[in-house]
Amino acid sequence: MALMLRDGDYVSDGKGGLRTVSGSEEVLDRVLWKLTVRRGSFPFLPELGSRLHLLGQVPAGRRETLARQYAAEALSDEELTVTGVSLSEEEGRTRLAVRMDWKGETLTASVRLEGMA
């Protein structure tokens, strides 16, 4: 069981405490955090996070392949397998959906990517 994080903040349970998550919800919470943290931004944990922020620097035709590579790299310490990724435009912003297999269950995490044209 872990405390739920959203946008870098703990989530209130509405009763003066903090919301907890477990099982697949806990895995998705960690996945979302690892995909949005820039790799190397924590000096004592240089392997934490992803390089997804670099996708805006590569040609559009290579982005989906690199997105899968970067997502798998960021999640390599999790007991799951990245089975696919897709990039889409939503209200002028790029959104990445990462599909994963965790203990026979299909999970999907979706994050907005900054700096993509």
QUISUL-V491041 format. One record per helix or strand of 2 or more residues. SS is the DSSP state (H for helix, E for strand). FROM is the first residue (numbers start at 0). TO is the last residue. Records with the same first field share a line. If there is no record, write none. Layout:
# QUISUL-V491041
SS=FROM-TO ; FROM-TO
This chain:
# QUISUL-V491041
E=1-2 ; 4-5 ; 8-9 ; 19-20 ; 80-89 ; 92-101 ; 104-112
H=22-35 ; 51-56 ; 59-73
